[in-house]
Amino acid sequence: MKQKEVTFNELKKILFDFFKFSYKFKILFIILIVTGASLGLSYAYFSKVNYEAKLSFVLNESKSSSSNPLAAIASQFNFGSSSLNLSEDKILFLVGTKKILGQSLLVLLKKNTTIADQLFINWDIESKFKNDEEIKNFKGFKNLNIDNLNYQENKVIDLLLSILLKSNKLIIEPVKKKNTSFVNLPPTGIIIINFINEDESISKLLVESIFKNLSSFYEESVIKNLKANYNLVCSREDSIRKVMILNDYETAEAFDNSMNVYKFKGKVKQNRLRKENELLSIMYAEVVKNKEIAKFNLDQEKPILQVIDSPTLPLTYLSKSKFFYSIIGIILFSFIWLVFVFINFLNSSTKKYEV
């Protein structure tokens, strides 16, 4: 059976009939439009205000020691760099780890209350996970070091980190140069930490705490070996200096005892101490040189995370646009009206053409 094709005139007549039919529901349309706009406006008006804290910093990675004049000398004494290299990928990974982000949540917000304690209350964690017996009757964090948390505290901090990272309210992103059509330009080395929360003080303190812990972690891990070398050389310098001072007194005493002595045997101790002093002087000079090399490498290899902009009170607050949500409400309820009218039009047309 051949299907009948709909002509342009027939299509135009159907549309005309539909608009004519929909006119009957104009009162319903007006009611739904007003209802949608009112609901959208009410939602935006009664929604809680969020505060945005933003901190930006630049990665000042230490220069390669291979281009420095003391590099060759340093390598001879095993003072070369064995540090980690800074990179945006490592920064982005570390910020989301329990070591950095978890420790940042344990910063005191006020007396005996950490950021984690306040978020636990604000996010109503106990009610949302009421079936979890492991966090029942949680009374707050007693330990402020992430490595010393007990079983229940670890459970709570893991829940907070999971919610925080999935909420998209904490954003850590690098600032990228604009790519050309031919070349992918290298990264700028600038990182932005952005956090949005209903509590202004939490927003500000958390981004500052993240940066502080991140900076401390890098400085500790990168310069650990170099600092150990520097401290070792300093210890040796102090030891040799003490021996030299003691030897000076013994030399003076031996010289006094050898006065008016005409036999060479009486001056043996004096000559021995003189030779020891010469040897100690050479050793001391070498240690001082090694100390300067170690200090130079320590200063060169120490990575610096330099703050560009830090959050200041009052923070920028983000409120939902009343106009935007009113329009969303109007569009949503207009669509509901359109579907309602279309269904009724189909039913009416079916009955009209039933034989």
C-alpha positions as CSV (number, residue, x, y, z in Angstrom):
1,M,0.0,0.0,0.0
2,K,1.5,3.3,-1.1
3,Q,1.9,5.9,1.7
4,K,0.3,9.2,1.2
5,E,2.8,12.1,1.1
6,V,2.0,15.3,3.0
7,T,2.0,18.3,0.8
8,F,3.1,21.8,1.8
9,N,-0.4,23.1,1.9
10,E,-1.5,20.2,4.2
11,L,1.5,20.8,6.5
12,K,0.6,24.5,6.6
13,K,-3.0,23.7,7.5
14,I,-1.9,21.3,10.3
15,L,0.4,24.0,11.8
16,F,-2.4,26.6,11.5
17,D,-4.9,24.2,13.2
18,F,-2.3,23.5,16.0
19,F,-1.7,27.2,16.7
20,K,-5.5,27.8,16.6
21,F,-6.0,24.9,19.0
22,S,-3.2,26.1,21.4
23,Y,-4.8,29.5,21.6
24,K,-7.5,27.9,23.7
25,F,-4.9,27.3,26.4
26,K,-3.6,30.8,26.6
27,I,-4.7,31.3,30.2
28,L,-2.8,28.1,31.2
29,F,0.2,29.4,29.3
30,I,0.2,32.7,31.2
31,I,-0.2,30.8,34.5
32,L,2.7,28.5,33.8
33,I,4.9,31.3,32.6
34,V,4.3,33.3,35.8
35,T,4.8,30.1,37.9
36,G,8.1,29.2,36.2
37,A,9.5,32.7,36.5
38,S,8.4,32.9,40.1
39,L,10.0,29.5,41.0
40,G,13.2,30.4,39.2
41,L,13.4,33.8,41.0
42,S,12.6,32.2,44.4
43,Y,15.3,29.5,43.9
44,A,17.9,32.1,43.0
45,Y,16.9,34.4,45.9
46,F,16.9,31.8,48.6
47,S,20.0,29.9,47.4
48,K,23.0,30.3,49.7
49,V,25.8,32.7,48.7
50,N,29.1,31.0,47.9
51,Y,32.5,32.7,48.4
52,E,35.3,32.2,46.0
53,A,38.9,32.2,47.1
54,K,41.6,32.2,44.5
55,L,45.4,31.9,44.9
56,S,47.9,31.9,42.1
57,F,51.6,31.1,42.2
58,V,54.4,30.5,39.9
59,L,56.9,27.6,39.7
60,N,60.4,29.0,39.9
61,E,62.3,25.8,39.2
62,S,66.0,25.9,40.1
63,K,68.4,26.2,37.1
64,S,70.3,23.2,36.0
65,S,73.6,23.0,37.8
66,S,75.3,21.9,34.5
67,S,75.3,25.5,33.4
68,N,76.9,26.8,36.6
69,P,80.6,27.3,37.1
70,L,80.7,25.3,40.3
71,A,78.8,22.3,38.9
72,A,82.0,20.5,37.9
73,I,83.5,21.0,41.3
74,A,80.3,20.0,43.1
75,S,80.1,16.8,41.1
76,Q,83.6,15.8,42.3
77,F,82.5,15.9,45.9
78,N,79.1,14.2,45.3
79,F,77.2,17.4,45.9
80,G,75.2,17.3,42.7
81,S,71.5,17.6,42.6
82,S,69.4,14.5,43.3
83,S,66.2,16.5,43.7
84,L,62.8,16.1,42.2
85,N,62.0,18.3,39.2
86,L,59.0,20.6,39.5
87,S,56.3,20.2,37.0
88,E,52.6,21.2,36.6
89,D,51.6,17.6,36.4
90,K,53.2,16.8,39.8
91,I,51.6,19.9,41.3
92,L,48.1,18.9,40.1
93,F,48.6,15.3,41.4
94,L,50.0,16.3,44.8
95,V,47.2,18.8,45.6
96,G,44.6,16.1,45.4
97,T,46.5,13.6,47.6
98,K,45.7,12.9,51.2
99,K,49.2,14.0,52.2
100,I,48.6,17.6,51.0
101,L,44.9,18.1,50.8
102,G,44.1,16.0,53.9
103,Q,46.7,17.9,56.0
104,S,45.2,21.2,54.7
105,L,41.8,20.2,56.0
106,L,43.3,19.7,59.5
107,V,44.3,23.4,59.9
108,L,42.6,25.1,62.8
109,L,39.8,27.3,61.7
110,K,39.1,28.5,65.3
111,K,39.9,27.2,68.7
112,N,39.7,23.4,68.8
113,T,37.9,23.4,65.4
114,T,39.5,22.4,62.1
115,I,38.3,23.0,58.6
116,A,37.5,19.3,58.4
117,D,35.4,19.5,61.6
118,Q,33.4,22.4,60.1
119,L,32.9,20.7,56.7
120,F,31.7,17.6,58.5
121,I,29.0,19.6,60.1
122,N,28.2,21.9,57.1
123,W,27.9,18.9,54.7
124,D,25.9,16.9,57.2
125,I,28.2,13.9,56.7
126,E,26.8,11.9,59.6
127,S,23.2,12.0,58.3
128,K,24.2,11.2,54.7
129,F,26.2,8.2,55.9
130,K,24.0,7.2,58.8
131,N,24.3,3.5,57.9
132,D,28.1,3.7,58.3
133,E,28.8,2.6,61.8
134,E,32.5,3.6,61.6
135,I,31.8,7.3,61.6
136,K,28.9,7.2,64.1
137,N,29.2,9.5,67.1
138,F,32.3,11.3,65.6
139,K,33.3,14.1,67.9
140,G,35.9,15.9,65.8
141,F,39.6,15.5,65.0
142,K,41.9,15.2,68.0
143,N,45.1,14.7,65.9
144,L,46.2,17.5,63.6
145,N,48.8,15.5,61.8
146,I,47.6,13.4,58.8
147,D,50.1,10.6,59.7
148,N,48.7,10.3,63.3
149,L,45.0,9.9,62.6
150,N,43.2,7.1,64.2
151,Y,40.8,4.7,62.4
152,Q,37.7,6.8,62.7
153,E,39.5,10.0,61.8
154,N,41.0,8.4,58.7
155,K,37.5,7.2,57.7
156,V,36.1,10.7,58.0
157,I,38.9,12.5,56.3
158,D,38.6,10.0,53.3
159,L,34.9,10.8,53.0
160,L,35.6,14.6,53.1
161,L,38.3,14.3,50.5
162,S,36.1,12.2,48.2
163,I,33.2,14.7,48.4
164,L,35.5,17.6,48.0
165,L,37.2,16.3,44.9
166,K,33.9,15.2,43.3
167,S,32.1,18.5,44.0
168,N,34.1,20.5,41.4
169,K,34.3,23.3,44.0
170,L,38.0,22.8,44.4
171,I,39.8,23.5,41.1
172,I,43.5,23.4,40.6
173,E,44.6,24.3,37.1
174,P,47.6,25.6,35.2
175,V,47.5,28.8,33.2
176,K,48.2,27.7,29.6
177,K,49.5,29.9,26.7
178,K,47.2,30.1,23.7
179,N,48.2,27.5,21.1
180,T,48.8,28.5,17.5
181,S,47.8,26.4,14.6
182,F,51.3,25.3,14.1
183,V,53.0,25.0,17.5
184,N,51.9,24.0,21.0
185,L,53.4,26.6,23.2
186,P,55.0,25.5,26.5
187,P,53.1,26.0,29.9
188,T,53.5,29.3,31.7
189,G,54.4,27.7,35.0
190,I,51.6,29.5,36.8
191,I,49.1,27.4,38.9
192,I,45.7,28.6,40.2
193,I,44.0,27.1,43.3
194,N,40.3,28.0,43.3
195,F,37.9,27.0,46.1
196,I,34.2,27.9,46.5
197,N,32.4,27.4,49.8
198,E,29.5,28.9,51.7
199,D,31.8,29.8,54.5
200,E,34.1,32.7,53.7
201,S,36.8,32.0,56.2
202,I,37.0,28.3,55.1
203,S,37.4,29.3,51.5
204,K,40.3,31.6,52.3
205,L,42.1,29.4,54.8
206,L,41.9,26.2,52.7
207,V,43.6,27.6,49.6
208,E,46.3,29.2,51.8
209,S,46.8,26.0,53.7
210,I,47.1,23.9,50.4
211,F,49.8,26.2,49.1
212,K,51.7,26.2,52.4
213,N,51.7,22.4,52.7
214,L,52.5,22.0,49.0
215,S,55.5,24.4,49.3
216,S,56.7,22.7,52.5
217,F,56.5,19.3,50.9
218,Y,58.5,20.3,47.9
219,E,61.2,22.1,49.8
220,E,61.6,19.2,52.2
221,S,61.7,16.5,49.5
222,V,63.8,18.4,47.0
223,I,66.6,19.7,49.3
224,K,66.6,16.7,51.7
225,N,69.9,15.1,50.3
226,L,71.6,18.5,49.7
227,K,70.7,19.7,53.2
228,A,72.1,16.5,54.7
229,N,75.4,17.0,52.7
230,Y,75.6,20.6,53.9
231,N,75.0,19.7,57.5
232,L,77.6,17.0,57.3
233,V,80.2,19.4,55.9
234,C,79.3,21.9,58.6
235,S,79.8,19.3,61.3
236,R,83.2,18.4,59.9
237,E,84.2,22.0,59.8
238,D,83.3,22.5,63.5
239,S,85.2,19.3,64.5
240,I,88.4,20.4,62.7
241,R,88.1,23.9,64.1
242,K,87.9,22.5,67.6
243,V,90.9,20.3,67.0
244,M,92.8,23.3,65.6
245,I,92.0,25.5,68.6
246,L,93.1,22.7,71.0
247,N,96.3,22.1,69.0
248,D,97.1,25.8,69.1
249,Y,97.1,25.7,72.9
250,E,99.2,22.6,73.0
251,T,101.7,24.2,70.5
252,A,102.0,27.2,72.7
253,E,102.6,25.1,75.7
254,A,105.2,23.0,73.9
255,F,106.9,26.2,72.7
256,D,107.0,27.5,76.3
257,N,108.5,24.2,77.5
258,S,111.2,24.2,74.8
259,M,112.5,27.6,75.7
260,N,116.2,27.6,76.7
261,V,116.4,23.9,75.6
262,Y,119.4,23.3,73.4
263,K,118.8,19.6,72.7
264,F,116.7,18.8,69.6
265,K,114.8,16.1,71.7
266,G,113.2,18.8,73.7
267,K,111.6,20.3,70.6
268,V,110.1,17.1,69.1
269,K,106.6,17.8,70.4
270,Q,106.8,21.4,69.2
271,N,107.7,20.2,65.6
272,R,105.1,17.5,65.6
273,L,102.4,19.9,66.6
274,R,103.6,22.4,63.9
275,K,103.2,19.7,61.3
276,E,99.8,18.8,62.6
277,N,98.7,22.4,62.5
278,E,99.8,22.6,58.8
279,L,97.8,19.5,58.0
280,L,94.8,20.7,59.9
281,S,95.0,24.1,58.0
282,I,94.9,22.3,54.7
283,M,92.0,20.1,55.8
284,Y,90.1,23.1,57.1
285,A,90.6,25.0,53.9
286,E,89.2,22.0,51.9
287,V,86.2,21.6,54.2
288,V,85.4,25.4,54.0
289,K,85.6,25.1,50.2
290,N,83.3,22.1,50.3
291,K,80.9,23.9,52.6
292,E,80.6,26.8,50.1
293,I,80.0,24.4,47.3
294,A,77.3,22.6,49.3
295,K,75.7,25.9,50.3
296,F,75.7,27.0,46.7
297,N,74.0,23.9,45.5
298,L,71.5,24.1,48.3
299,D,70.5,27.6,47.4
300,Q,70.4,26.8,43.7
301,E,68.3,23.6,44.0
302,K,65.8,24.9,46.4
303,P,62.5,25.2,44.5
304,I,60.5,28.3,45.2
305,L,56.7,28.4,44.8
306,Q,56.1,32.2,44.7
307,V,52.7,33.6,45.3
308,I,51.3,35.9,42.7
309,D,47.9,36.7,44.1
310,S,46.5,35.5,47.4
311,P,42.9,35.8,48.6
312,T,41.9,38.7,50.8
313,L,38.8,39.5,52.7
314,P,36.1,40.3,51.7
315,L,36.1,37.5,49.1
316,T,34.2,37.6,45.9
317,Y,30.7,36.1,46.5
318,L,28.9,34.1,43.9
319,S,25.1,34.4,44.0
320,K,22.8,32.7,41.5
321,S,21.4,35.1,38.8
322,K,17.8,35.9,39.4
323,F,17.3,36.9,35.8
324,F,18.9,33.7,34.5
325,Y,16.9,31.3,36.7
326,S,13.7,33.2,35.9
327,I,14.4,32.6,32.2
328,I,15.2,29.0,32.9
329,G,11.9,28.6,34.8
330,I,9.9,30.3,31.9
331,I,11.6,28.0,29.3
332,L,10.9,24.9,31.4
333,F,7.3,25.6,32.0
334,S,6.7,26.8,28.4
335,F,8.0,23.4,27.3
336,I,5.6,21.6,29.7
337,W,2.8,23.7,28.3
338,L,3.8,22.9,24.7
339,V,3.9,19.2,25.4
340,F,0.5,19.3,27.1
341,V,-1.0,21.2,24.1
342,F,0.6,18.9,21.6
343,I,-0.8,15.8,23.3
344,N,-4.3,17.3,23.4
345,F,-4.0,18.3,19.8
346,L,-3.1,14.8,18.7
347,N,-6.0,13.4,20.7
348,S,-8.4,15.9,19.2
349,S,-7.2,15.3,15.7
350,T,-7.5,11.5,16.1
351,K,-11.1,11.8,17.3
352,K,-11.9,14.3,14.5
353,Y,-10.7,11.9,11.7
354,E,-12.0,8.7,13.2
355,V,-14.5,7.0,11.0
